[in-house]
Amino acid sequence: MNIQAMMKQAQKLQKDMMEAKNEIDNQTFIGKSSFVTVEAKGNKTITKIKIDTDEISKDDIEMLEDLIMVAVNDVMQQIDKQTDEKMGKYTQGLPGLF
């Protein structure tokens, strides 16, 4: 294989990787914990936190903080899993690239 063909192949791989990453970045993920819902984009930007206030009293603030933490961690794990699934074919042997 000549160098020009290798460069074209590398450019195509790079383009495919960026398209997959953009797809993940624009996808919305939802994490839930009891009456707390967290939405985030694939780039790990939290876009919405919803609390079902009918289910909570003012005395439950500490529990609410814990539920938010669980919901945020849930949505981040979903993003990481999706990123690993879609980007793994490009990053085998290169952990932590995305």
C-alpha positions in Angstrom: 0.0 0.0 0.0 1.4 3.4 -0.9 1.6 6.4 1.4 -1.1 8.3 -0.5 -3.6 5.4 0.0 -2.7 5.2 3.7 -3.3 8.9 4.1 -6.7 8.7 2.4 -7.6 5.7 4.7 -6.4 7.7 7.8 -8.4 10.7 6.7 -11.6 8.6 6.2 -11.0 7.0 9.6 -10.7 10.5 11.2 -13.8 11.7 9.5 -15.8 8.6 10.6 -14.5 9.1 14.2 -15.6 12.7 14.2 -19.0 11.9 12.9 -19.5 9.2 15.6 -18.3 11.7 18.3 -20.7 14.4 17.0 -23.6 11.9 17.0 -22.9 11.1 20.6 -22.4 14.7 21.6 -25.8 15.6 20.2 -27.6 12.7 21.7 -29.7 13.3 24.9 -29.3 10.9 27.8 -31.7 10.6 30.8 -30.6 9.5 34.3 -33.2 8.8 37.0 -33.2 8.3 40.7 -36.6 8.1 42.4 -38.2 11.5 41.8 -35.1 13.2 40.3 -34.5 13.2 36.5 -31.3 14.5 34.9 -30.9 15.1 31.2 -27.5 15.6 29.6 -26.0 15.8 26.2 -23.3 13.3 25.1 -20.6 15.9 25.7 -21.6 15.6 29.4 -23.4 19.0 29.6 -26.3 18.8 32.0 -29.3 20.3 30.1 -32.1 19.7 32.6 -32.8 18.6 36.2 -36.4 17.8 37.1 -37.6 17.2 40.7 -41.0 15.8 41.3 -41.9 18.2 44.2 -45.1 16.3 45.0 -42.9 13.6 46.5 -40.6 15.6 48.7 -40.8 17.7 51.9 -38.4 20.4 53.0 -36.9 17.9 55.6 -35.7 15.7 52.8 -33.0 18.1 51.3 -30.1 15.8 52.2 -31.8 12.9 50.5 -32.6 15.0 47.5 -28.9 16.0 47.2 -28.0 12.3 47.2 -30.7 11.5 44.6 -29.4 14.2 42.3 -25.9 12.8 42.7 -27.1 9.3 41.8 -29.1 10.6 38.7 -26.1 12.6 37.5 -23.8 9.6 37.9 -26.3 7.4 36.1 -26.5 9.7 33.1 -22.7 10.1 32.9 -22.3 6.3 33.0 -24.7 6.1 30.1 -22.7 8.6 28.1 -19.5 6.8 28.8 -21.0 3.4 27.8 -22.4 4.9 24.5 -19.0 6.6 23.8 -17.2 3.3 24.4 -19.6 1.4 22.2 -19.4 3.8 19.3 -15.8 4.9 19.6 -14.2 1.7 20.7 -13.7 0.5 17.2 -11.6 3.5 16.5 -9.7 3.7 19.8 -8.7 0.1 20.5 -5.4 0.3 22.2 -5.8 4.0 22.9 -7.7 4.3 26.1 -8.9 7.8 27.2 -8.9 9.3 23.7 -12.5 10.5 24.0 
